[in-house]
Amino acid sequence: MHPQLAEDLATIDSLFETVKLQGLDYLQQLSQRPTTAVAVEYSQNLSDEGVGTLKALELFNRQFEPVIIGSSGPRFLGFVTGGSTPAAIAGDWLASVYDQNTQATSGQGDISAIIEKATINLLLELFGLPKSFLGGFVTGATMSNFTCLATARQWAGKCQGKNIAQNGITQGLHVLSANAHSSILKSMSMLGIGSANILKVEMEEGNRESIDLFDLENKIALLNGQPFMLVSSAGTVNTVDFDNFKAIAALKVKYNFWWHIDAAFGAFAACSPQYRELLDGWEYADSITIDCHKWLNVPYENAVFFIKAQHQHLQVETFQNSNAPYLGSLTDQFSYLNFLPENSRRLKALPVWFSLTAYGKNGFRAIVENAVDMARRLGEFISSSEQFALLAPVRLNNVCFTLKDNGDPELVAVFLEQLNRTGKVFMTPTVYKGEKGIRASFVNWRTSIHDLEIITTTMISIARSINN
């Protein structure tokens, strides 16, 4: 055995204790950790023998650790980024320790796929979705959307008598949406559908980002009965607007289309009786995308897809991995190898299983309702302030706003740059209805009234400084 490996193995107890204490210190000081970092320039040559884990940790602590930001903390309001609950961290650590490869449910090594299927069932229960959905874990909403749209592509091809997964795309496919997330367009590009080949549906009038149902039906009529894919939103990125799922379900009875819902974080409205009605009718969709590393507050690279079990054969046709002799025959049993893009996957289900088991339905209801409460309080502050103005109503957990009557839209960028530079809070720029704005997204389980006070005080201070 290589000497550094032997040394690490011999001292693994003290080594992991050191790492544990450093991790605990980070978590305990997370609220004080800056939300933005300074640039780091660093070069290193790879040594022949290495230095061992402890010295590698010392080098990391000198070079990188001081500028690791508190993106998992309570005042990081950018990108709809969740934190990690204690249970999620425990599950994620164990996923690394056990180092399983989630493939088949039996006969192909470990049992991690059984844990994954059990976790999917817990998620369906959390969201109030029927067990007629099958699901699996992928890295994020992009790969979840990709998986769902890949299956939808196969469905559309079969409607035209084609096996696209086997023979490729021979003609254009139709995708309709009013407000598709960028990951939808990226998935269309990767799938050969083409990111430009989206038939844009108008949004509802007023301060809405939801599908105009009248225009949707007009666009459907233009297709003359051709099969198509409809992408709808359960929580748009700017204002968390929801499409009318009951009305879309009624259209699905009349027309032949694959219905996909991008519910990356909006799905979690189902955790609260106060907001669950926003999702009424979503159970009739063919596929759903949900990000776990957002409002579920588990470590990054964790999302799920749900696809109706009736489409199982389409998934297998799209993702089957039947030409690798070393895998043996997987035709007689369920295997995730044949249901999603990746062959090699870590046990992403474990942090989710730990979280759901540790906190239950009421735990996630509390996380969701607290985040919405924080967003609404910030919205109320903005509405009553002299410096800021809401660009849209606060519907759930995002706040979309701008500077009030500044006469210079470039000041919005100046304000945001200076706000983020304080390291006390982080928000992201956006454009809403053609107007430059700022988006604050609340999903972190730690965020409190105290954090909101720090945020609003800092906002006022920066706004006053740039107006003087």
C-alpha positions in Angstrom: 0.0 0.0 0.0 1.2 3.5 -0.8 2.7 5.1 2.4 0.3 8.0 2.5 -2.7 5.7 2.1 -1.3 3.5 4.8 -0.8 6.5 7.1 -4.3 7.8 6.5 -5.8 4.4 7.2 -3.9 4.0 10.4 -4.9 7.5 11.7 -8.5 7.5 10.2 -10.1 8.1 13.6 -8.2 11.3 14.4 -8.3 12.4 10.8 -12.0 12.3 10.6 -12.4 13.8 14.0 -10.4 16.8 12.8 -12.6 17.1 9.7 -15.7 16.7 11.8 -14.7 19.6 14.1 -13.9 21.8 11.2 -17.3 21.0 9.7 -19.1 21.8 13.0 -17.2 25.1 13.3 -18.4 26.1 9.8 -22.0 25.2 10.6 -22.0 26.9 14.0 -20.5 30.1 12.4 -22.5 29.9 9.2 -24.7 33.0 10.0 -21.5 35.1 10.2 -19.9 33.7 7.1 -19.7 36.2 4.3 -22.2 35.6 1.4 -19.7 36.7 -1.2 -16.1 35.9 -1.8 -12.9 37.6 -3.0 -11.1 36.3 -6.0 -8.4 33.6 -5.4 -5.4 33.0 -7.6 -3.6 29.8 -6.9 -1.3 27.4 -8.7 0.0 24.0 -7.5 2.1 21.3 -9.0 1.1 17.7 -8.5 3.7 16.0 -6.3 4.9 12.5 -6.9 4.2 11.1 -3.4 1.5 13.4 -2.1 1.3 14.9 1.4 -1.5 12.9 3.0 -5.0 14.0 4.0 -4.1 16.0 7.1 -1.5 18.2 5.3 -3.9 18.5 2.3 -6.5 19.8 4.8 -3.9 22.3 6.2 -3.2 23.5 2.6 -6.9 23.8 1.9 -7.4 25.8 5.0 -4.7 28.3 4.1 -5.6 28.7 0.5 -9.4 28.2 0.1 -11.3 27.8 3.3 -11.2 31.5 4.3 -13.1 32.5 1.1 -15.7 29.7 1.1 -18.9 31.6 1.2 -22.0 31.0 3.3 -24.2 30.0 0.4 -25.9 27.4 2.6 -26.7 30.1 5.2 -29.8 32.1 6.1 -29.1 35.3 4.1 -28.0 33.8 0.8 -31.1 34.6 -1.3 -29.7 33.8 -4.8 -30.5 31.1 -7.2 -33.2 29.4 -5.0 -30.4 27.8 -3.0 -31.4 25.7 0.0 -29.1 24.9 2.9 -28.5 21.4 4.4 -30.4 20.3 7.5 -28.5 18.2 10.1 -30.3 15.0 8.9 -29.4 15.8 5.3 -25.8 16.2 6.1 -25.8 12.9 8.1 -27.3 11.1 5.1 -24.9 12.7 2.7 -21.9 11.8 4.8 -23.0 8.2 5.0 -23.7 8.1 1.3 -20.0 9.0 0.8 -18.8 6.5 3.4 -20.9 3.6 2.0 -20.0 4.7 -1.6 -22.7 2.7 -3.3 -23.6 2.6 -7.0 -27.3 2.9 -7.4 -28.3 0.5 -10.2 -30.6 -2.5 -10.0 -32.9 -3.5 -7.2 -31.4 -6.9 -6.7 -28.9 -9.3 -8.2 -26.6 -6.6 -9.4 -24.6 -5.8 -6.2 -25.9 -3.4 -3.5 -29.4 -2.5 -2.4 -29.1 1.2 -2.8 -31.8 1.2 -5.5 -34.2 -0.2 -3.0 -33.5 2.7 -0.7 -34.1 5.0 -3.7 -37.5 3.5 -4.5 -38.5 3.7 -0.9 -37.5 7.4 -0.8 -39.4 8.1 -4.0 -42.5 6.7 -2.3 -41.9 9.0 0.7 -41.7 12.0 -1.7 -44.9 11.1 -3.5 -46.6 11.0 -0.1 -45.1 14.3 0.9 -46.4 16.0 -2.3 -49.7 14.2 -2.2 -49.0 12.6 -5.6 -50.4 9.2 -6.6 -48.3 6.1 -6.7 -48.9 5.9 -10.4 -45.7 7.9 -10.8 -42.3 6.3 -10.9 -39.3 8.4 -10.0 -35.5 8.5 -9.8 -32.7 10.8 -8.6 -30.5 12.9 -10.8 -28.2 15.8 -10.3 -30.5 18.7 -10.6 -33.5 20.2 -12.4 -31.7 20.3 -15.7 -31.2 16.5 -15.8 -34.7 16.0 -14.4 -36.1 18.1 -17.2 -33.9 16.3 -19.6 -35.0 12.8 -18.5 -38.7 13.8 -18.7 -38.4 15.5 -22.1 -36.3 12.6 -23.5 -39.2 10.3 -22.6 -41.7 12.8 -24.0 -39.6 12.9 -27.2 -39.9 9.1 -27.5 -43.7 9.4 -26.9 -44.0 12.0 -29.7 -42.1 9.9 -32.1 -44.2 6.8 -31.3 -47.3 8.9 -32.1 -45.8 9.4 -35.5 -44.7 5.8 -35.9 -41.0 6.5 -35.2 -38.5 5.2 -32.7 -36.5 8.3 -32.1 -34.2 6.8 -29.4 -33.1 4.2 -31.9 -33.2 6.0 -35.2 -32.8 9.7 -34.3 -34.9 12.7 -35.1 -36.1 12.9 -38.7 -38.4 15.9 -38.4 -39.3 18.7 -36.0 -41.1 18.1 -32.8 -43.4 20.6 -31.1 -42.8 22.0 -27.7 -45.3 24.7 -26.3 -44.6 26.8 -23.2 -45.3 30.3 -22.0 -42.3 30.7 -19.6 -39.9 27.9 -20.0 -36.9 27.8 -17.6 -33.5 27.9 -19.3 -32.9 24.3 -18.3 -35.8 23.3 -20.6 -34.2 25.0 -23.5 -30.9 23.4 -22.7 -32.5 20.0 -22.5 -34.2 20.6 -25.9 -30.8 21.5 -27.3 -29.2 18.3 -25.9 -32.0 16.2 -27.1 -31.8 17.3 -30.7 -35.2 19.0 -30.6 -33.5 22.4 -30.8 -33.7 25.2 -28.2 -35.2 27.6 -30.8 -38.0 25.2 -31.6 -40.3 26.2 -28.9 -43.7 27.5 -29.8 -44.2 30.5 -27.5 -47.6 30.8 -25.8 -48.7 34.1 -24.4 -48.8 34.8 -20.7 -52.0 35.9 -18.9 -52.6 39.6 -18.8 -51.8 41.6 -15.8 -48.9 41.0 -13.5 -48.7 37.3 -14.4 -46.2 34.8 -15.8 -48.7 31.9 -16.3 -50.0 30.4 -19.5 -52.8 32.2 -21.3 -55.2 29.3 -21.8 -57.0 31.0 -24.7 -53.8 31.5 -26.6 -52.7 28.0 -25.7 -55.7 26.4 -27.3 -55.2 28.6 -30.4 -51.6 27.4 -30.7 -52.8 23.8 -30.3 -55.3 24.3 -33.1 -52.4 25.4 -35.4 -50.8 22.0 -35.0 -53.7 20.3 -36.7 -53.8 17.3 -34.4 -50.0 16.7 -34.4 -48.7 15.4 -31.1 -46.8 17.9 -29.0 -45.2 18.5 -25.6 -46.5 21.1 -23.2 -44.2 22.5 -20.6 -46.0 24.3 -17.7 -44.7 25.9 -14.6 -45.2 25.2 -10.9 -43.4 28.3 -9.7 -41.8 30.6 -12.2 -38.3 31.8 -11.4 -39.1 35.5 -10.9 -42.5 35.6 -9.3 -43.3 31.9 -8.5 -46.4 32.0 -10.7 -48.3 28.8 -11.3 -50.1 27.7 -14.4 -53.8 26.6 -14.1 -53.3 22.8 -13.9 -57.0 22.0 -13.6 -57.6 23.8 -16.9 -54.6 22.1 -18.6 -55.9 18.7 -17.3 -59.2 19.4 -19.1 -57.3 20.3 -22.3 -55.5 17.0 -22.0 -58.8 15.2 -22.3 -59.4 17.0 -25.6 -56.0 16.9 -27.2 -53.1 14.5 -27.7 -50.0 15.9 -25.9 -47.4 15.1 -23.3 -47.8 17.3 -20.2 -44.6 18.1 -18.3 -44.5 20.3 -15.2 -41.4 22.1 -14.2 -41.9 22.2 -10.4 -38.3 22.6 -9.4 -39.1 24.4 -6.1 -42.8 25.3 -6.5 -43.7 21.6 -5.8 -43.1 22.3 -2.1 -46.2 24.4 -1.9 -47.9 21.0 -1.5 -46.3 20.7 1.9 -48.6 23.5 3.3 -52.4 23.5 3.4 -52.2 27.2 2.9 -50.6 26.9 -0.6 -51.5 23.3 -1.7 -54.3 24.5 -4.0 -51.7 26.1 -6.3 -51.0 22.6 -7.4 -54.5 21.3 -7.9 -54.6 19.1 -10.9 -50.9 18.5 -11.3 -51.4 14.8 -10.6 -52.7 14.4 -14.2 -49.3 15.4 -15.7 -47.2 12.9 -17.6 -43.9 14.0 -15.9 -42.8 16.4 -13.2 -39.4 17.9 -12.3 -38.5 18.6 -8.7 -35.2 19.9 -7.1 -34.4 18.5 -3.7 -31.4 20.7 -3.2 -33.7 23.7 -3.2 -36.6 23.7 -0.7 -35.9 20.2 0.7 -32.6 21.6 2.0 -30.3 18.7 1.1 -26.7 19.0 -0.3 -26.3 20.0 -3.9 -26.7 17.8 -6.9 -29.9 16.3 -5.8 -33.2 16.3 -7.8 -35.9 13.8 -8.8 -38.1 13.2 -11.8 -41.6 11.7 -11.7 -42.9 10.0 -14.8 -46.2 8.1 -15.0 -45.7 4.4 -14.8 -47.8 3.9 -17.9 -44.8 5.4 -19.8 -42.3 2.9 -18.4 -41.7 1.3 -21.7 -40.9 4.6 -23.3 -38.3 5.3 -20.6 -36.7 1.9 -21.1 -36.6 2.5 -24.9 -34.9 5.9 -24.3 -32.4 5.0 -21.6 -31.9 1.2 -21.9 -28.4 0.0 -21.3 -28.7 -3.5 -22.7 -25.5 -3.7 -24.8 -22.9 -4.0 -21.9 -22.1 -7.7 -21.4 -20.6 -7.1 -17.9 -24.0 -5.9 -16.6 -25.7 -9.2 -17.4 -29.4 -9.4 -18.3 -31.5 -6.7 -16.7 -34.7 -7.4 -18.7 -36.4 -9.3 -15.9 -36.1 -6.8 -13.2 -36.4 -3.0 -12.5 -33.1 -1.3 -13.0 -32.3 2.4 -12.8 -29.7 1.8 -15.5 -32.5 1.7 -18.0 -34.6 4.6 -16.6 -32.3 7.6 -16.5 -29.3 9.1 -18.3 -26.5 8.2 -15.9 -25.1 4.7 -15.4 -22.9 5.6 -12.4 -24.7 7.4 -9.6 -24.0 7.8 -5.9 -26.7 7.1 -3.3 -28.4 10.5 -3.7 -31.6 9.2 -2.1 -29.9 8.8 1.3 -29.8 12.4 2.4 -33.4 12.8 1.2 -34.5 9.6 3.1 -32.8 10.9 6.3 -34.5 14.3 5.9 -38.0 13.0 5.3 -37.7 10.4 8.1 -36.2 12.9 10.5 -38.6 15.8 10.0 -41.8 14.4 8.5 -44.6 16.2 6.9 -44.9 18.9 9.6 -41.2 19.6 9.5 -41.3 20.5 5.8 -44.5 22.4 6.3 -42.7 24.5 8.8 -39.8 25.1 6.5 -42.1 26.1 3.6 -44.3 28.4 5.7 -41.4 30.1 7.4 -39.8 30.8 4.0 -43.0 32.2 2.6 -43.5 34.3 5.7 -40.0 35.8 5.3 -40.6 36.6 1.7 -43.9 38.3 2.5 -42.3 40.3 5.3 -39.7 41.5 2.9 -42.4 42.3 0.4 -44.2 44.4 2.9 -41.0 46.2 3.8 -40.4 47.0 0.1 -44.0 48.1 -0.4 -43.9 50.6 2.5 -40.3 51.9 1.8 -39.3 55.1 0.1 -36.4 53.5 -1.7 -37.8 50.3 -3.3 -40.8 49.0 -5.3 -42.2 45.6 -6.0 -42.2 44.5 -9.6 -44.8 41.7 -8.9 -46.9 40.5 -6.0 -45.2 38.1 -3.6 -47.0 34.9 -4.4 -44.8 32.5 -2.5 -41.1 32.6 -1.6 -39.6 34.9 -4.2 -39.5 38.7 -4.0 -39.0 40.6 -7.3 -38.3 44.3 -6.8 -36.4 47.4 -8.1 -35.4 50.8 -6.9 -38.2 53.3 -6.7 -38.3 56.3 -9.1 -34.6 56.4 -9.7 -34.8 57.5 -13.3 -31.6 55.5 -14.0 -32.1 51.7 -14.5 -28.3 51.2 -14.2 -28.5 52.2 -10.5 -30.2 48.9 -9.9 -27.0 47.1 -10.9 -25.0 49.5 -8.8 -27.2 48.9 -5.8 -27.1 45.1 -6.1 -23.3 45.1 -6.5 -22.8 47.2 -3.4 -25.4 45.2 -1.5 -23.7 41.9 -2.3 -20.3 43.3 -1.6 -21.2 43.8 2.1 -21.2 40.0 2.5 -24.2 40.2 4.7 -26.8 39.2 2.1 -26.7 37.9 -1.5 -29.4 38.5 -4.2 -29.4 38.1 -7.9 -30.3 40.4 -10.9 -33.3 39.8 -13.1 -35.4 41.4 -15.7 -39.2 41.4 -15.3 -41.5 42.7 -18.0 -38.6 44.5 -19.6 -37.5 46.2 -16.3 -34.3 45.6 -14.5 -34.8 44.2 -11.1 -33.5 42.1 -8.2 -34.7 38.7 -7.0 -34.6 37.5 -3.5 -35.4 33.8 -3.0 -36.2 32.3 0.4 -35.8 28.6 0.8 -33.2 28.1 3.6 -34.4 26.4 6.8 -32.3 28.7 9.0 -33.6 32.1 7.9 -35.2 34.1 10.7 -36.7 37.5 11.6 -33.2 38.5 12.8 -31.7 37.7 9.4 -34.5 39.8 7.8 -33.7 42.7 10.0 -30.0 42.5 8.9 -31.1 42.3 5.2 -33.5 45.3 5.3 -31.1 47.5 7.4 -28.4 46.8 4.8 -30.7 47.5 1.9 -31.7 50.9 3.3 -28.0 51.8 4.0 -26.9 51.0 0.5 -29.9 52.7 -1.2 -29.2 55.9 0.7 -25.5 55.8 -0.1 -26.1 55.6 -3.9 -28.7 58.3 -3.8 -26.5 60.8 -2.1 
